């Protein structure tokens, strides 16, 4: 009988440990609230980009702050939560997929916004093709909370198993002498819902590149982020030459696997 109790006790212990590992910390915004918050941020950005009364930086900042006030969260809470979810890519991917699905159910105006900001046309076939679907440049403005550039590319019929994806970005005027670094994250989602991710800090001026390879399955989505820290010395920082190459495996047979 005591042996049975020991086995049951050990089982309960491991269940509790596993559950604790899966819990989201109390200071992190819950997934459901994070979904709604991201949707409202998308809408606020669409308004500020298309209405003249929000053309000034001050008005854009006020509009964004109104979103945080409505959700009873601070910019710091949002940033901390975004970093935490980016380090737990399964949860991040679930939130992002739910955000996309919910936006598709909105009215025609929001559907148009989704098409403009998230959908990508059929990519060109070929062995080495740039599939980046945004402008190849971006002005990071941390003081206006424009410090994260997200991207999300849906795969099409031109994507193949074992494709290699190479994300590049160029900075010319990074702040020097501060511990906080910019970083880039590249995530591949497969048909079986498995995720492979790579993250790298940007340590110097010039071009920084990371690459990841699909893991023996068809790719359904390539996504990620480029982020600069919220630091007083990080003022306006311009990045250009942003590209995301899709390379056929046959052309790069010995690609090293980067740790996620």
LINURGI-V856105 format. One record per pair of residues at least 12 apart in sequence whose ideal C-beta (glycine too) atoms are under 8 Angstrom apart, sorted by the first residue. I is the first residue (numbers start at 1). J is the second residue. D is the distance in Angstrom with one decimal. If there is no record, write none. Layout:
i->I j->J d->D
i->I j->J d->D
This chain:
i->24 j->84 d->7.9
i->24 j->91 d->7.6
i->25 j->84 d->7.1
i->27 j->77 d->7.3
i->27 j->80 d->6.8
i->28 j->80 d->7.0
i->28 j->81 d->4.9
i->28 j->84 d->5.0
i->28 j->85 d->7.7
i->29 j->73 d->6.2
i->29 j->77 d->6.2
i->29 j->78 d->6.9
i->29 j->81 d->4.1
i->31 j->91 d->6.5
i->31 j->94 d->7.0
i->31 j->95 d->5.5
i->33 j->71 d->6.7
i->33 j->73 d->7.8
i->34 j->81 d->6.2
i->34 j->85 d->7.1
i->34 j->95 d->5.6
i->35 j->95 d->5.5
i->35 j->98 d->5.1
i->35 j->99 d->5.4
i->35 j->102 d->6.7
i->36 j->71 d->7.2
i->37 j->67 d->7.2
i->37 j->68 d->8.0
i->37 j->71 d->5.1
i->37 j->73 d->6.9
i->37 j->78 d->6.9
i->38 j->95 d->7.2
i->38 j->99 d->5.0
i->39 j->99 d->5.8
i->39 j->102 d->6.0
i->39 j->103 d->6.3
i->40 j->67 d->4.9
i->40 j->70 d->7.1
i->40 j->71 d->7.2
i->41 j->64 d->7.2
i->41 j->67 d->5.8
i->42 j->99 d->7.6
i->42 j->103 d->6.8
i->42 j->113 d->6.9
i->42 j->117 d->7.0
i->43 j->110 d->6.8
i->43 j->113 d->7.4
i->44 j->63 d->5.1
i->44 j->64 d->5.8
i->44 j->66 d->7.6
i->44 j->67 d->5.1
i->46 j->110 d->7.9
i->46 j->113 d->4.6
i->46 j->117 d->7.5
i->47 j->63 d->6.6
i->48 j->60 d->4.5
i->48 j->63 d->5.5
i->48 j->64 d->7.8
i->57 j->141 d->7.6
i->57 j->144 d->5.7
i->60 j->144 d->6.5
i->61 j->144 d->5.4
i->61 j->145 d->7.3
i->64 j->144 d->7.8
i->64 j->145 d->6.0
i->75 j->145 d->5.8
i->75 j->230 d->7.9
i->79 j->147 d->8.0
i->79 j->230 d->6.1
i->82 j->148 d->6.7
i->86 j->185 d->5.9
i->86 j->199 d->7.8
i->86 j->225 d->6.4
i->86 j->227 d->7.9
i->89 j->187 d->5.8
i->89 j->195 d->5.0
i->89 j->197 d->4.8
i->89 j->260 d->7.5
i->90 j->195 d->6.1
i->92 j->187 d->7.7
i->93 j->187 d->7.1
i->93 j->189 d->6.0
i->93 j->195 d->5.8
i->93 j->223 d->7.7
i->96 j->152 d->6.7
i->96 j->223 d->6.6
i->100 j->114 d->7.3
i->100 j->118 d->6.5
i->100 j->152 d->7.4
i->103 j->118 d->7.7
i->118 j->152 d->5.6
i->119 j->154 d->6.9
i->120 j->133 d->3.9
i->120 j->153 d->5.4
i->120 j->154 d->6.1
i->120 j->156 d->7.9
i->121 j->133 d->7.9
i->122 j->156 d->5.1
i->122 j->157 d->7.4
i->122 j->158 d->7.0
i->123 j->156 d->5.8
i->123 j->158 d->4.9
i->123 j->159 d->7.6
i->123 j->246 d->7.2
i->124 j->158 d->7.0
i->125 j->158 d->4.9
i->126 j->158 d->8.0
i->127 j->247 d->7.0
i->127 j->248 d->4.5
i->127 j->250 d->7.7
i->127 j->251 d->5.3
i->128 j->245 d->5.9
i->128 j->246 d->7.4
i->128 j->247 d->5.2
i->128 j->248 d->7.3
i->128 j->251 d->6.8
i->129 j->158 d->7.6
i->129 j->245 d->7.0
i->129 j->246 d->5.2
i->130 j->243 d->5.0
i->130 j->244 d->6.5
i->130 j->245 d->5.7
i->130 j->246 d->7.8
i->131 j->153 d->5.8
i->131 j->165 d->8.0
i->131 j->222 d->7.4
i->131 j->244 d->5.4
i->131 j->245 d->7.6
i->131 j->246 d->5.0
i->132 j->151 d->7.5
i->132 j->153 d->7.9
i->132 j->242 d->6.1
i->132 j->243 d->5.3
i->132 j->244 d->4.3
i->133 j->151 d->7.3
i->133 j->153 d->5.7
i->134 j->149 d->7.8
i->134 j->151 d->6.1
i->134 j->242 d->7.4
i->135 j->242 d->7.7
i->136 j->240 d->6.3
i->136 j->241 d->6.3
i->136 j->242 d->4.7
i->136 j->243 d->6.5
i->137 j->238 d->7.1
i->137 j->239 d->6.5
i->137 j->240 d->4.2
i->137 j->241 d->7.8
i->137 j->242 d->6.6
i->138 j->226 d->7.3
i->138 j->238 d->7.8
i->138 j->239 d->5.2
i->138 j->240 d->8.0
i->138 j->242 d->6.8
i->139 j->236 d->6.1
i->139 j->237 d->7.6
i->139 j->238 d->5.5
i->139 j->239 d->7.9
i->140 j->228 d->4.7
i->140 j->234 d->7.6
i->140 j->236 d->7.1
i->140 j->237 d->4.5
i->140 j->238 d->7.6
i->140 j->239 d->6.6
i->141 j->235 d->7.9
i->141 j->236 d->5.4
i->142 j->228 d->6.1
i->142 j->229 d->7.2
i->142 j->230 d->5.1
i->142 j->231 d->7.0
i->142 j->234 d->4.7
i->142 j->235 d->7.4
i->142 j->237 d->7.9
i->143 j->235 d->7.0
i->145 j->230 d->7.7
i->147 j->227 d->6.3
i->147 j->228 d->5.0
i->147 j->229 d->7.1
i->147 j->230 d->5.9
i->147 j->234 d->7.4
i->148 j->225 d->5.7
i->148 j->226 d->7.4
i->148 j->227 d->4.7
i->149 j->225 d->6.5
i->149 j->226 d->4.4
i->149 j->227 d->7.5
i->150 j->223 d->7.5
i->150 j->224 d->7.7
i->150 j->225 d->5.1
i->151 j->223 d->6.2
i->151 j->224 d->6.1
i->151 j->225 d->7.3
i->151 j->226 d->7.9
i->151 j->244 d->7.5
i->152 j->221 d->6.8
i->152 j->222 d->8.0
i->152 j->223 d->4.3
i->153 j->221 d->6.8
i->153 j->222 d->4.6
i->153 j->223 d->6.7
i->153 j->244 d->7.2
i->154 j->220 d->7.5
i->154 j->221 d->5.8
i->155 j->218 d->7.4
i->155 j->219 d->4.7
i->155 j->220 d->5.2
i->155 j->221 d->6.1
i->155 j->222 d->7.0
i->158 j->246 d->8.0
i->159 j->218 d->7.0
i->159 j->219 d->4.9
i->159 j->246 d->7.0
i->160 j->214 d->8.0
i->160 j->218 d->7.7
i->160 j->248 d->6.7
i->160 j->249 d->7.4
i->161 j->214 d->6.1
i->161 j->216 d->6.4
i->161 j->217 d->6.2
i->161 j->218 d->5.6
i->161 j->219 d->7.8
i->161 j->249 d->7.8
i->162 j->213 d->6.4
i->162 j->214 d->5.5
i->162 j->216 d->6.5
i->162 j->249 d->3.8
i->163 j->213 d->7.2
i->163 j->214 d->5.1
i->163 j->219 d->6.2
i->163 j->246 d->5.5
i->163 j->247 d->6.9
i->163 j->248 d->6.6
i->163 j->249 d->6.5
i->164 j->211 d->5.9
i->164 j->212 d->7.5
i->164 j->213 d->4.7
i->164 j->214 d->7.7
i->164 j->246 d->7.4
i->164 j->247 d->4.3
i->164 j->248 d->7.6
i->164 j->249 d->6.3
i->164 j->252 d->5.3
i->164 j->255 d->5.4
i->165 j->186 d->6.4
i->165 j->188 d->6.5
i->165 j->211 d->6.4
i->165 j->212 d->5.6
i->165 j->213 d->7.5
i->165 j->214 d->7.8
i->165 j->222 d->5.6
i->165 j->244 d->6.2
i->165 j->245 d->7.1
i->165 j->246 d->5.9
i->165 j->247 d->7.5
i->166 j->209 d->6.1
i->166 j->210 d->7.6
i->166 j->211 d->4.2
i->166 j->243 d->7.9
i->166 j->244 d->7.1
i->166 j->245 d->4.3
i->166 j->247 d->6.3
i->167 j->184 d->6.2
i->167 j->186 d->4.9
i->167 j->209 d->6.8
i->167 j->210 d->5.5
i->167 j->211 d->7.2
i->167 j->224 d->6.9
i->167 j->243 d->7.5
i->167 j->244 d->5.1
i->168 j->207 d->5.7
i->168 j->208 d->7.1
i->168 j->209 d->4.5
i->168 j->241 d->6.7
i->168 j->242 d->7.0
i->168 j->243 d->5.1
i->168 j->244 d->7.8
i->168 j->245 d->7.6
i->169 j->184 d->6.4
i->169 j->202 d->7.6
i->169 j->207 d->7.1
i->169 j->208 d->5.9
i->169 j->226 d->6.0
i->169 j->239 d->5.4
i->169 j->241 d->6.9
i->169 j->242 d->5.0
i->170 j->206 d->6.6
i->170 j->207 d->4.7
i->170 j->208 d->7.7
i->170 j->239 d->6.5
i->170 j->240 d->5.4
i->170 j->241 d->4.0
i->170 j->242 d->7.7
i->171 j->202 d->6.4
i->171 j->205 d->5.6
i->171 j->206 d->7.3
i->171 j->208 d->7.4
i->171 j->237 d->6.8
i->171 j->238 d->7.7
i->171 j->239 d->5.4
i->172 j->205 d->5.6
i->172 j->206 d->7.8
i->172 j->238 d->7.1
i->173 j->205 d->7.1
i->173 j->237 d->6.6
i->173 j->238 d->6.9
i->174 j->202 d->7.0
i->174 j->204 d->7.1
i->174 j->205 d->5.4
i->174 j->237 d->6.9
i->175 j->231 d->7.5
i->175 j->233 d->4.5
i->175 j->234 d->5.7
i->175 j->235 d->7.8
i->175 j->237 d->7.6
i->178 j->231 d->6.0
i->178 j->233 d->5.2
i->178 j->234 d->7.8
i->180 j->229 d->3.8
i->180 j->231 d->4.9
i->180 j->234 d->7.6
i->181 j->201 d->4.3
i->181 j->202 d->6.0
i->181 j->203 d->6.3
i->181 j->229 d->7.2
i->182 j->201 d->7.1
i->182 j->202 d->4.1
i->182 j->226 d->7.4
i->182 j->227 d->6.4
i->182 j->228 d->4.4
i->182 j->229 d->7.0
i->182 j->237 d->7.8
i->183 j->199 d->6.0
i->183 j->200 d->6.5
i->183 j->201 d->4.8
i->183 j->202 d->6.3
i->183 j->226 d->7.9
i->183 j->227 d->5.7
i->184 j->199 d->7.2
i->184 j->200 d->5.7
i->184 j->202 d->6.6
i->184 j->208 d->6.7
i->184 j->210 d->5.9
i->184 j->224 d->7.0
i->184 j->225 d->7.3
i->184 j->226 d->5.0
i->184 j->227 d->7.6
i->185 j->197 d->6.4
i->185 j->198 d->7.2
i->185 j->199 d->4.6
i->185 j->224 d->4.5
i->185 j->225 d->5.1
i->185 j->226 d->7.9
i->185 j->227 d->7.7
i->186 j->198 d->5.0
i->186 j->199 d->7.8
i->186 j->210 d->5.4
i->186 j->211 d->7.5
i->186 j->212 d->5.1
i->186 j->222 d->7.4
i->186 j->224 d->4.5
i->187 j->212 d->7.9
i->187 j->222 d->7.1
i->187 j->223 d->5.1
i->187 j->224 d->5.0
i->188 j->212 d->5.5
i->188 j->213 d->7.9
i->188 j->214 d->5.6
i->188 j->215 d->7.5
i->188 j->219 d->5.8
i->188 j->221 d->7.8
i->188 j->222 d->5.7
i->189 j->219 d->7.1
i->189 j->220 d->5.3
i->189 j->221 d->4.2
i->189 j->222 d->7.5
i->189 j->223 d->7.1
i->190 j->214 d->6.6
i->190 j->215 d->6.4
i->190 j->217 d->4.2
i->190 j->218 d->6.7
i->190 j->219 d->6.2
i->190 j->220 d->6.5
i->191 j->217 d->5.4
i->191 j->218 d->4.4
i->191 j->219 d->7.6
i->191 j->220 d->5.5
i->192 j->217 d->5.7
i->194 j->215 d->6.6
i->194 j->217 d->7.0
i->196 j->212 d->5.8
i->196 j->213 d->7.8
i->196 j->214 d->7.4
i->196 j->215 d->5.3
i->196 j->260 d->6.1
i->197 j->212 d->7.3
i->197 j->224 d->7.7
i->197 j->260 d->4.3
i->198 j->210 d->5.1
i->198 j->211 d->7.3
i->198 j->212 d->4.6
i->198 j->258 d->4.4
i->198 j->259 d->7.5
i->198 j->260 d->6.0
i->199 j->260 d->7.5
i->200 j->258 d->7.9
i->207 j->241 d->6.6
i->210 j->258 d->6.8
i->211 j->255 d->6.7
i->211 j->258 d->7.1
i->212 j->258 d->6.3
i->213 j->249 d->7.2
i->213 j->255 d->5.3
i->213 j->257 d->7.0
i->222 j->244 d->7.1
i->226 j->239 d->7.1
i->226 j->242 d->7.6
